[in-house]
Amino acid sequence: MTDTARALSFLTIDVDAVVANWRRLAALIAPAEAAAVVKADCYGLGVEHIAPALAAAGCNSFFVATVDEGIQLRHLVPGAVIYVLGGPLPGSEPDFAAHRLVPVLNSLAQITGWSSFAKVGSAAPAAALHLDTGMNRLGLEEKELERLVAKPDVLTSIRPILAMSHLACADDAESPKNAEQLALFRRLSAMLPAMPLSLSASGGMFLGRSYRFDMARPGAALYGLNPIPDQPNPMSQVVRLQGKILQVRDVDSPMTVGYGASHRIARRGRIATVATGYADGWFRSLGKRGFGFIEGIKVPVVGRISMDLTTFDVSEIPETLARPGALVELIGPHQSADDVALAAGTIGYEVLTALGRRHHRRWLLGARGGVAE
Ligand SMILES: *Cc1c(COP(=O)(O)O)cnc(C)c1O
Protein backbone atom coordinates (compact mmCIF):
# COMPACT_ATOMS: atom_id res chain seq x y z
CA MET A 1 0.00 0.00 0.00
CA THR A 2 1.34 3.48 -0.80
CA ASP A 3 1.99 6.12 1.87
CA THR A 4 -0.85 8.17 0.50
CA ALA A 5 -3.33 5.31 0.56
CA ARG A 6 -2.29 4.47 4.10
CA ALA A 7 -2.48 8.06 5.33
CA LEU A 8 -5.24 8.96 7.78
CA SER A 9 -5.00 12.72 7.40
CA PHE A 10 -3.59 15.14 4.84
CA LEU A 11 -1.97 18.53 5.34
CA THR A 12 -1.64 20.39 2.06
CA ILE A 13 0.48 23.54 1.97
CA ASP A 14 0.14 25.81 -1.03
CA VAL A 15 3.67 27.19 -1.37
CA ASP A 16 2.58 29.12 -4.47
CA ALA A 17 0.03 30.95 -2.30
CA VAL A 18 2.75 31.85 0.24
CA VAL A 19 4.82 33.32 -2.60
CA ALA A 20 1.77 35.19 -3.95
CA ASN A 21 1.14 36.59 -0.46
CA TRP A 22 4.75 37.74 -0.17
CA ARG A 23 4.56 39.45 -3.59
CA ARG A 24 1.32 41.19 -2.59
CA LEU A 25 2.83 42.48 0.66
CA ALA A 26 6.04 43.54 -1.12
CA ALA A 27 3.98 45.52 -3.65
CA LEU A 28 1.91 47.09 -0.85
CA ILE A 29 4.94 48.55 0.93
CA ALA A 30 7.35 49.21 -1.97
CA PRO A 31 9.85 50.85 -2.03
CA ALA A 32 10.24 49.50 1.52
CA GLU A 33 11.57 45.94 1.61
CA ALA A 34 9.41 42.97 2.55
CA ALA A 35 11.41 40.43 4.54
CA ALA A 36 9.94 37.02 5.47
CA VAL A 37 9.64 35.68 9.00
CA VAL A 38 10.24 31.93 8.75
CA LYS A 39 10.74 31.04 12.43
CA ALA A 40 9.31 27.86 13.93
CA ASP A 41 9.63 26.01 10.61
CA CYS A 42 7.58 28.69 8.78
CA TYR A 43 4.91 28.61 11.51
CA GLY A 44 4.86 24.82 11.22
CA LEU A 45 4.41 24.70 7.45
CA GLY A 46 7.84 23.55 6.24
CA VAL A 47 10.77 25.94 5.85
CA GLU A 48 12.63 23.60 3.52
CA HIS A 49 10.00 24.08 0.83
CA ILE A 50 8.86 27.62 1.56
CA ALA A 51 12.11 29.56 2.12
CA PRO A 52 13.73 28.59 -1.22
CA ALA A 53 10.51 29.50 -3.06
CA LEU A 54 10.47 32.93 -1.39
CA ALA A 55 14.14 33.48 -2.21
CA ALA A 56 13.47 32.53 -5.84
CA ALA A 57 10.67 35.13 -5.90
CA GLY A 58 13.14 37.82 -4.80
CA CYS A 59 12.88 37.82 -1.01
CA ASN A 60 16.36 38.66 0.29
CA SER A 61 15.92 39.04 4.08
CA PHE A 62 14.70 36.32 6.43
CA PHE A 63 14.05 36.27 10.17
CA VAL A 64 14.28 33.21 12.42
CA ALA A 65 14.09 32.91 16.21
CA THR A 66 17.08 30.73 17.05
CA VAL A 67 20.63 30.02 15.86
CA ASP A 68 19.68 26.44 15.00
CA GLU A 69 16.90 27.71 12.76
CA GLY A 70 19.40 30.10 11.20
CA ILE A 71 21.92 27.32 10.48
CA GLN A 72 19.21 25.19 8.84
CA LEU A 73 18.03 28.18 6.81
CA ARG A 74 21.56 29.10 5.67
CA HIS A 75 21.69 25.84 3.66
CA LEU A 76 18.31 26.60 2.06
CA VAL A 77 18.95 30.23 1.08
CA PRO A 78 22.74 30.55 0.69
CA GLY A 79 22.71 34.15 -0.56
CA ALA A 80 20.13 35.75 1.72
CA VAL A 81 20.52 37.95 4.80
CA ILE A 82 19.38 35.92 7.83
CA TYR A 83 18.47 37.71 11.06
CA VAL A 84 18.22 35.74 14.32
CA LEU A 85 15.66 37.39 16.60
CA GLY A 86 16.87 35.85 19.85
CA GLY A 87 20.41 37.16 19.45
CA PRO A 88 23.52 35.43 20.76
CA LEU A 89 23.93 33.73 24.13
CA PRO A 90 27.41 34.28 25.61
CA GLY A 91 29.78 31.98 23.74
CA SER A 92 27.52 31.40 20.72
CA GLU A 93 28.93 34.32 18.70
CA PRO A 94 31.23 32.08 16.58
CA ASP A 95 28.20 30.06 15.42
CA PHE A 96 26.66 33.25 14.06
CA ALA A 97 29.87 34.12 12.24
CA ALA A 98 30.39 30.61 10.84
CA HIS A 99 26.97 30.68 9.16
CA ARG A 100 26.85 34.40 8.36
CA LEU A 101 23.86 34.97 10.66
CA VAL A 102 22.98 38.52 11.65
CA PRO A 103 22.17 38.65 15.37
CA VAL A 104 19.39 40.89 16.58
CA LEU A 105 21.03 42.42 19.65
CA ASN A 106 18.38 42.76 22.34
CA SER A 107 20.30 44.00 25.38
CA LEU A 108 23.45 45.88 26.38
CA ALA A 109 24.94 42.53 27.45
CA GLN A 110 24.44 41.10 23.94
CA ILE A 111 25.88 44.28 22.44
CA THR A 112 28.96 44.09 24.66
CA GLY A 113 29.42 40.41 23.82
CA TRP A 114 29.09 41.01 20.09
CA SER A 115 31.37 44.04 20.22
CA SER A 116 34.17 42.08 21.93
CA PHE A 117 33.74 39.24 19.47
CA ALA A 118 33.71 41.59 16.47
CA LYS A 119 36.87 43.34 17.68
CA VAL A 120 38.95 40.17 17.94
CA GLY A 121 37.41 38.12 15.13
CA SER A 122 37.98 39.50 11.66
CA ALA A 123 34.89 38.10 9.95
CA ALA A 124 32.01 38.90 12.33
CA PRO A 125 28.81 39.67 10.44
CA ALA A 126 26.94 42.92 10.89
CA ALA A 127 24.21 43.11 13.53
CA ALA A 128 20.71 44.49 14.06
CA LEU A 129 19.64 46.55 17.08
CA HIS A 130 16.33 45.93 18.82
CA LEU A 131 14.77 48.96 20.51
CA ASP A 132 11.92 48.38 22.93
CA THR A 133 8.98 50.71 22.34
CA GLY A 134 6.39 49.07 24.55
CA MET A 135 6.43 45.28 24.36
CA ASN A 136 8.71 45.00 27.41
CA ARG A 137 9.90 41.69 26.09
CA LEU A 138 13.23 42.20 24.33
CA GLY A 139 15.19 45.25 23.21
CA LEU A 140 16.94 48.33 24.60
CA GLU A 141 15.06 50.81 26.73
CA GLU A 142 15.66 54.51 26.21
CA LYS A 143 18.15 54.75 29.11
CA GLU A 144 20.16 51.82 27.75
CA LEU A 145 20.17 53.35 24.29
CA GLU A 146 21.54 56.56 25.79
CA ARG A 147 24.37 54.57 27.37
CA LEU A 148 25.10 52.88 24.04
CA VAL A 149 25.25 56.06 21.96
CA ALA A 150 27.59 57.55 24.56
CA LYS A 151 30.12 54.89 23.43
CA PRO A 152 30.47 55.45 19.69
CA ASP A 153 33.33 52.96 19.38
CA VAL A 154 31.10 50.13 20.67
CA LEU A 155 28.32 51.16 18.35
CA THR A 156 30.68 51.24 15.38
CA SER A 157 32.27 47.92 16.24
CA ILE A 158 28.99 46.00 16.01
CA ARG A 159 28.34 47.39 12.51
CA PRO A 160 24.57 47.88 12.85
CA ILE A 161 22.68 47.42 9.55
CA LEU A 162 19.13 47.60 10.94
CA ALA A 163 17.32 49.11 13.92
CA MET A 164 14.00 47.48 14.68
CA SER A 165 11.14 47.44 17.13
CA HIS A 166 7.90 45.46 17.43
CA LEU A 167 4.27 46.57 17.82
CA ALA A 168 2.10 45.17 20.60
CA CYS A 169 -1.37 45.95 19.15
CA ALA A 170 -0.89 46.06 15.38
CA ASP A 171 -3.93 43.83 14.79
CA ASP A 172 -6.12 46.59 16.26
CA ALA A 173 -5.96 49.72 14.08
CA GLU A 174 -7.94 51.63 16.75
CA SER A 175 -5.42 51.04 19.52
CA PRO A 176 -3.69 54.27 20.68
CA LYS A 177 -0.67 52.11 21.53
CA ASN A 178 0.27 51.98 17.82
CA ALA A 179 0.81 55.74 17.49
CA GLU A 180 2.62 55.82 20.85
CA GLN A 181 5.07 53.13 19.74
CA LEU A 182 5.53 54.82 16.35
CA ALA A 183 6.43 58.13 18.02
CA LEU A 184 8.82 56.44 20.44
CA PHE A 185 10.47 54.43 17.64
CA ARG A 186 11.04 57.65 15.70
CA ARG A 187 12.53 59.36 18.73
CA LEU A 188 14.79 56.46 19.72
CA SER A 189 16.02 55.68 16.22
CA ALA A 190 16.88 59.38 15.74
CA MET A 191 19.49 58.95 18.49
CA LEU A 192 21.35 56.45 16.29
CA PRO A 193 23.43 57.05 13.18
CA ALA A 194 21.34 56.79 10.00
CA MET A 195 20.55 53.15 9.18
CA PRO A 196 17.61 51.15 7.78
CA LEU A 197 14.63 50.94 10.15
CA SER A 198 11.91 48.30 10.64
CA LEU A 199 8.85 48.51 12.91
CA SER A 200 6.05 46.44 11.39
CA ALA A 201 5.16 42.77 11.21
CA SER A 202 2.04 41.59 9.32
CA GLY A 203 -0.47 43.79 11.14
CA GLY A 204 1.62 46.96 11.11
CA MET A 205 1.99 46.83 7.32
CA PHE A 206 -1.71 47.68 7.10
CA LEU A 207 -1.60 50.62 9.55
CA GLY A 208 -0.46 53.04 6.84
CA ARG A 209 2.62 54.37 5.18
CA SER A 210 4.20 55.84 8.32
CA TYR A 211 4.57 52.38 9.85
CA ARG A 212 6.54 50.91 6.92
CA PHE A 213 9.98 52.56 7.23
CA ASP A 214 12.65 50.67 5.22
CA MET A 215 11.64 47.10 5.93
CA ALA A 216 8.66 45.13 7.24
CA ARG A 217 8.79 41.66 8.78
CA PRO A 218 5.64 39.72 7.89
CA GLY A 219 5.11 36.17 9.08
CA ALA A 220 1.45 35.35 9.71
CA ALA A 221 0.12 37.11 6.60
CA LEU A 222 2.47 35.07 4.38
CA TYR A 223 0.85 31.92 5.72
CA GLY A 224 -2.69 33.16 5.02
CA LEU A 225 -3.67 34.42 8.47
CA ASN A 226 -5.69 37.64 8.42
CA PRO A 227 -3.49 40.66 9.27
CA ILE A 228 -6.57 42.90 9.66
CA PRO A 229 -8.99 40.78 11.72
CA ASP A 230 -11.89 43.28 11.59
CA GLN A 231 -11.88 43.25 7.77
CA PRO A 232 -12.07 40.58 5.04
CA ASN A 233 -8.78 38.69 4.75
CA PRO A 234 -6.70 40.13 1.87
CA MET A 235 -4.33 37.14 1.88
CA SER A 236 -4.62 33.86 -0.08
CA GLN A 237 -5.32 30.72 1.92
CA VAL A 238 -2.30 28.44 2.28
CA VAL A 239 -3.36 25.48 4.43
CA ARG A 240 -5.75 22.61 3.92
CA LEU A 241 -6.22 19.91 6.56
CA GLN A 242 -8.36 16.84 5.88
CA GLY A 243 -9.07 13.86 8.11
CA LYS A 244 -10.22 10.47 6.90
CA ILE A 245 -13.46 8.89 8.15
CA LEU A 246 -12.63 5.54 9.79
CA GLN A 247 -16.15 4.46 10.73
CA VAL A 248 -19.74 5.59 10.45
CA ARG A 249 -22.20 4.25 13.00
CA ASP A 250 -25.92 4.47 13.59
CA VAL A 251 -26.83 5.91 16.97
CA ASP A 252 -30.03 6.52 18.86
CA SER A 253 -31.20 7.78 22.24
CA PRO A 254 -30.07 7.12 25.00
CA MET A 255 -26.52 6.43 23.77
CA THR A 256 -23.58 8.70 24.57
CA VAL A 257 -20.49 9.54 22.50
CA GLY A 258 -16.88 9.71 23.59
CA TYR A 259 -14.94 10.30 26.82
CA GLY A 260 -16.88 11.46 29.81
CA ALA A 261 -20.06 10.40 28.02
CA SER A 262 -20.50 14.13 27.59
CA HIS A 263 -22.60 13.98 24.43
CA ARG A 264 -26.04 12.37 24.77
CA ILE A 265 -27.77 11.25 21.59
CA ALA A 266 -31.27 12.77 21.44
CA ARG A 267 -32.57 11.06 18.30
CA ARG A 268 -31.69 8.57 15.59
CA GLY A 269 -28.70 9.62 13.55
CA ARG A 270 -25.20 8.80 12.39
CA ILE A 271 -21.78 9.57 13.82
CA ALA A 272 -18.59 9.61 11.74
CA THR A 273 -15.27 8.97 13.51
CA VAL A 274 -12.38 10.86 11.88
CA ALA A 275 -8.69 10.07 12.35
CA THR A 276 -7.51 13.41 13.70
CA GLY A 277 -7.25 14.44 17.35
CA TYR A 278 -5.52 16.79 19.69
CA ALA A 279 -2.16 15.07 19.12
CA ASP A 280 -2.50 16.31 15.54
CA GLY A 281 -3.10 19.93 16.54
CA TRP A 282 -6.87 19.61 16.35
CA PHE A 283 -7.41 21.28 19.71
CA ARG A 284 -9.26 19.56 22.52
CA SER A 285 -11.11 22.83 23.12
CA LEU A 286 -12.91 22.21 19.79
CA GLY A 287 -15.02 19.54 21.53
CA LYS A 288 -18.70 20.49 21.03
CA ARG A 289 -17.58 23.77 19.42
CA GLY A 290 -15.74 22.86 16.24
CA PHE A 291 -16.93 21.91 12.77
CA GLY A 292 -15.83 19.97 9.75
CA PHE A 293 -17.05 20.09 6.16
CA ILE A 294 -17.94 17.14 3.93
CA GLU A 295 -18.22 18.16 0.28
CA GLY A 296 -18.89 21.68 1.55
CA ILE A 297 -21.62 20.65 4.01
CA LYS A 298 -21.04 21.69 7.62
CA VAL A 299 -20.90 18.89 10.22
CA PRO A 300 -20.59 19.64 13.98
CA VAL A 301 -18.10 18.01 16.33
CA VAL A 302 -19.95 15.95 18.95
CA GLY A 303 -18.48 14.92 22.28
CA ARG A 304 -14.89 15.41 23.29
CA ILE A 305 -11.84 15.40 21.00
CA SER A 306 -9.63 12.35 21.66
CA MET A 307 -5.88 12.16 21.10
CA ASP A 308 -6.26 10.52 17.68
CA LEU A 309 -9.96 10.80 16.86
CA THR A 310 -12.86 13.23 16.50
CA THR A 311 -16.55 12.37 16.17
CA PHE A 312 -18.87 14.36 13.91
CA ASP A 313 -22.65 14.28 13.60
CA VAL A 314 -23.25 13.34 9.96
CA SER A 315 -26.97 12.60 10.28
CA GLU A 316 -27.78 15.30 7.71
CA ILE A 317 -25.22 14.09 5.14
CA PRO A 318 -26.07 11.55 2.42
CA GLU A 319 -24.60 8.12 3.26
CA THR A 320 -22.77 8.10 -0.06
CA LEU A 321 -20.72 11.12 1.06
CA ALA A 322 -20.21 10.35 4.77
CA ARG A 323 -18.64 6.91 4.35
CA PRO A 324 -15.44 5.27 5.57
CA GLY A 325 -12.47 6.57 3.58
CA ALA A 326 -14.10 9.91 2.75
CA LEU A 327 -12.25 13.07 3.77
CA VAL A 328 -13.55 15.70 6.17
CA GLU A 329 -12.19 19.22 5.70
CA LEU A 330 -10.90 20.54 9.03
CA ILE A 331 -9.07 23.60 7.66
CA GLY A 332 -9.59 24.74 4.08
CA PRO A 333 -11.81 26.75 1.76
CA HIS A 334 -14.86 26.54 4.07
CA GLN A 335 -13.08 27.28 7.34
CA SER A 336 -9.77 29.07 7.70
CA ALA A 337 -7.15 28.51 10.40
CA ASP A 338 -8.41 31.80 11.90
CA ASP A 339 -11.98 30.37 12.04
CA VAL A 340 -10.75 27.21 13.77
CA ALA A 341 -8.75 29.35 16.20
CA LEU A 342 -11.83 31.38 17.12
CA ALA A 343 -13.80 28.20 17.84
CA ALA A 344 -10.89 26.76 19.84
CA GLY A 345 -10.37 29.92 21.88
CA THR A 346 -6.91 30.71 20.50
CA ILE A 347 -5.23 32.50 17.57
CA GLY A 348 -4.42 31.29 14.06
CA TYR A 349 -0.70 31.39 14.89
CA GLU A 350 -1.19 28.66 17.47
CA VAL A 351 -3.37 26.57 15.16
CA LEU A 352 -0.67 26.58 12.45
CA THR A 353 2.30 25.95 14.76
CA ALA A 354 0.43 23.14 16.56
CA LEU A 355 -0.32 21.12 13.40
CA GLY A 356 1.00 17.68 14.22
CA ARG A 357 3.71 15.57 12.66
CA ARG A 358 1.39 12.66 11.73
CA HIS A 359 -0.39 14.33 8.83
CA HIS A 360 0.66 13.23 5.37
CA ARG A 361 2.19 16.49 4.17
CA ARG A 362 2.04 17.76 0.61
CA TRP A 363 3.54 20.99 -0.67
CA LEU A 364 2.09 22.50 -3.84
CA LEU A 365 5.03 24.13 -5.58
CA GLY A 366 3.30 25.72 -8.54
CA ALA A 367 3.39 25.15 -12.26
CA ARG A 368 7.10 24.33 -12.45
CA GLY A 369 7.62 22.66 -9.10
CA GLY A 370 4.79 20.15 -8.98
CA VAL A 371 4.03 18.50 -5.66
CA ALA A 372 6.50 17.53 -2.92
CA GLU A 373 5.61 14.95 -0.25
C1 LIG B 1 7.23 36.71 14.97
C2 LIG B 1 7.73 38.09 14.73
C3 LIG B 1 7.37 38.78 13.56
C4 LIG B 1 6.32 38.26 12.59
O1 LIG B 1 5.05 38.58 13.12
P1 LIG B 1 3.69 38.26 12.35
O2 LIG B 1 2.64 38.84 13.22
O3 LIG B 1 3.60 36.79 12.24
O4 LIG B 1 3.78 38.92 11.02
C5 LIG B 1 8.00 39.99 13.30
N1 LIG B 1 8.88 40.53 14.18
C6 LIG B 1 9.21 39.92 15.34
C7 LIG B 1 10.16 40.57 16.27
C8 LIG B 1 8.64 38.69 15.67
O5 LIG B 1 8.93 38.09 16.82
The ligand as an ORCA input file, in Angstrom:
! r2SCAN-3c Opt
* xyz 0 1
  C       7.235     36.707     14.968
  C       7.734     38.090     14.728
  C       7.372     38.778     13.556
  C       6.324     38.263     12.589
  O       5.046     38.578     13.124
  P       3.694     38.265     12.346
  O       2.637     38.841     13.222
  O       3.598     36.788     12.240
  O       3.783     38.916     11.023
  C       7.998     39.988     13.300
  N       8.882     40.525     14.182
  C       9.208     39.923     15.343
  C      10.160     40.573     16.267
  C       8.635     38.686     15.669
  O       8.931     38.092     16.825
*
